[in-house]
Amino acid sequence: MESLNHPHIDEALLLVVDVQGKLARLMHESEAMLRQQQILIEACRLLDLPVVWAEQLPDKLGATVAELTDKLSGLKPLAKSSFGCCGDAGLMDAIEAAGRRQVLLCGIEAHVCVWQTAAALRREDYAVHLVCDAVSSRSEFNREIAFRRMAQAGVCLSNVEMVLFELMSSAEHPRFREVTRLLK
């Protein structure tokens, strides 16, 4: 029943994967995806979740898009050459150093870097919550195939609003009003 587990505010971290340069603008429904990523990042920071930020070969693909770097201020991106984040020692160290066993996963591309990250995290017994409205690929088909593969691998499919309400668990959470304002 692991797939029914909710992310917990004291056990979760946010992993942002490769939302960079011109490639980010080529994603299926890119503007909607970027907006959901902005909300997710800002809300996770309000809720004091650790955030790990990955960039794939930034010297070649460019930096993370400005809409997200504004929300990630004070954090540093971790460059990688492996497609999956877990293939990079620095990124794996950052994930492990957070001391959390639940990973909220967002980024691009669903069928390559996000999928390979999710699969490797599952092999390491992390609970992975794919924030589907904050994930995309250049084609809708590739994104949908990736979602299916991840679900078969035990990844919990979710969305921004669902994850945030699960993290807060009650309207009495001290950051409830601030977080819900982001969703409007």
C-alpha distance (Angstrom), angle and dihedral (degrees) to the residues before:
residue distance angle dihedral
M1 . . .
E2 3.81 . .
S3 3.80 90.2 .
L4 3.82 88.3 66.0
N5 3.79 92.9 57.9
H6 3.76 115.0 113.7
P7 3.77 120.4 -138.1
H8 3.80 109.3 -101.0
I9 3.78 122.5 -142.8
D10 3.83 92.6 -129.3
E11 3.81 94.9 45.7
A12 3.82 104.1 40.9
L13 3.79 135.6 87.3
L14 3.78 130.8 -177.8
L15 3.81 119.5 -121.9
V16 3.83 115.3 -165.0
V17 3.81 111.9 -163.8
D18 3.83 126.5 -155.9
V19 3.81 104.6 -46.2
Q20 3.77 92.0 164.7
G21 3.77 145.2 153.7
K22 3.79 124.0 -47.7
L23 3.79 91.7 -19.3
A24 3.82 91.4 68.7
R25 3.82 89.5 57.8
L26 3.82 91.3 53.4
M27 3.80 94.1 61.0
H28 3.80 120.9 114.7
E29 3.83 105.3 -92.5
S30 3.81 89.9 -2.1
E31 3.81 97.9 172.1
A32 3.81 93.1 52.9
M33 3.82 90.5 46.0
L34 3.82 92.3 50.3
R35 3.79 91.7 48.9
Q36 3.80 91.5 52.1
Q37 3.81 90.6 47.4
Q38 3.81 90.2 52.4
I39 3.80 91.4 51.7
L40 3.81 92.3 45.5
I41 3.80 94.3 49.6
E42 3.79 94.5 45.2
A43 3.81 92.8 46.9
C44 3.81 94.0 46.5
R45 3.79 89.3 51.6
L46 3.83 90.3 49.5
L47 3.81 87.6 51.5
D48 3.84 91.1 49.3
L49 3.79 95.4 -118.7
P50 3.80 115.3 157.9
V51 3.80 111.5 -107.7
V52 3.81 123.3 -151.7
W53 3.80 114.7 -166.4
A54 3.81 122.6 -160.7
E55 3.80 131.1 -168.2
Q56 3.80 124.9 -169.1
L57 3.83 111.3 -135.9
P58 3.84 93.4 -35.2
D59 3.82 91.7 -170.5
K60 3.82 87.9 63.3
L61 3.83 104.7 28.5
G62 3.79 97.9 34.4
A63 3.77 132.4 -121.5
T64 3.78 127.5 -52.6
V65 3.81 111.3 -75.7
A66 3.82 115.9 -87.8
E67 3.82 93.6 -117.9
L68 3.80 88.8 66.0
T69 3.81 100.7 35.1
D70 3.81 87.9 61.2
K71 3.81 88.9 57.6
L72 3.84 91.8 43.4
S73 3.81 95.7 52.7
G74 3.79 113.5 147.6
L75 3.82 92.0 27.9
K76 3.79 127.3 95.3
P77 3.79 125.1 -136.1
L78 3.79 117.5 -123.3
A79 3.81 112.6 -135.9
K80 3.79 119.9 -139.2
S81 3.77 139.4 178.2
S82 3.82 97.5 -166.7
F83 3.77 112.8 88.6
G84 3.80 94.2 -130.3
C85 3.79 118.1 56.2
C86 3.79 91.7 -130.8
G87 3.80 90.8 63.7
D88 3.80 89.1 68.5
A89 3.81 117.2 77.9
G90 3.82 94.1 -150.9
L91 3.78 93.4 52.8
M92 3.79 93.3 44.7
D93 3.82 88.9 49.8
A94 3.82 90.1 52.4
I95 3.82 91.9 49.0
E96 3.81 92.2 47.7
A97 3.83 92.8 44.0
A98 3.81 89.7 59.6
G99 3.81 87.8 66.0
R100 3.80 91.7 -141.6
R101 3.83 126.0 129.7
Q102 3.80 98.6 -163.6
V103 3.80 119.6 75.4
L104 3.79 123.5 -162.9
L105 3.78 102.4 -155.7
C106 3.80 128.0 -157.2
G107 3.79 135.9 154.5
I108 3.79 143.3 70.0
E109 2.95 148.8 -12.7
A110 3.78 101.8 18.9
H111 3.80 95.7 -163.5
V112 3.82 96.8 46.3
C113 3.82 122.9 23.8
V114 3.80 97.8 14.2
W115 3.82 93.1 45.5
Q116 3.82 94.1 46.8
T117 3.81 90.3 47.4
A118 3.80 92.5 49.5
A119 3.80 93.2 47.2
A120 3.81 93.0 49.9
L121 3.80 92.6 46.4
R122 3.81 90.1 51.6
R123 3.83 89.8 50.6
E124 3.83 86.4 55.1
D125 3.83 90.1 51.5
Y126 3.79 96.7 -108.8
A127 3.80 117.0 148.6
V128 3.79 104.7 -123.2
H129 3.79 123.5 -158.0
L130 3.79 110.6 -168.4
V131 3.80 108.8 -151.7
C132 3.81 93.8 -147.4
D133 3.80 99.2 -170.0
A134 3.84 88.0 54.6
V135 3.84 93.7 51.0
S136 3.79 130.4 73.1
S137 3.81 148.9 154.2
R138 3.79 131.2 -149.5
S139 3.80 89.5 -96.4
E140 3.78 128.9 41.7
F141 3.82 88.8 -136.0
N142 3.82 93.0 58.1
R143 3.80 90.8 46.7
E144 3.81 92.7 50.9
I145 3.82 93.5 47.5
A146 3.81 89.0 50.4
F147 3.81 91.5 50.8
R148 3.82 90.1 51.8
R149 3.81 93.2 48.7
M150 3.80 91.5 48.3
A151 3.80 92.6 49.1
Q152 3.82 89.5 50.7
A153 3.82 88.4 51.4
G154 3.81 91.2 56.6
V155 3.79 98.6 -97.3
C156 3.80 113.3 148.2
L157 3.80 110.8 -127.0
S158 3.77 113.2 -140.5
N159 3.80 143.3 147.6
V160 3.79 136.3 -127.2
E161 3.78 97.9 -96.5
M162 3.81 93.8 43.7
V163 3.82 93.3 50.2
L164 3.79 94.2 47.0
F165 3.80 94.1 49.8
E166 3.82 90.0 46.4
L167 3.81 90.5 51.6
M168 3.81 92.8 50.6
S169 3.84 93.0 39.1
S170 3.82 92.2 -172.9
A171 3.80 141.5 42.0
E172 3.79 84.5 -123.4
H173 3.81 92.2 70.5
P174 3.84 107.2 122.3
R175 3.84 91.9 -124.3
F176 3.82 96.0 43.4
R177 3.82 96.3 110.0
E178 3.80 93.9 45.9
V179 3.80 92.9 48.5
T180 3.80 95.4 45.0
R181 3.83 89.8 49.7
L182 3.82 87.5 61.4
L183 3.81 90.2 55.7
K184 3.82 94.9 56.0
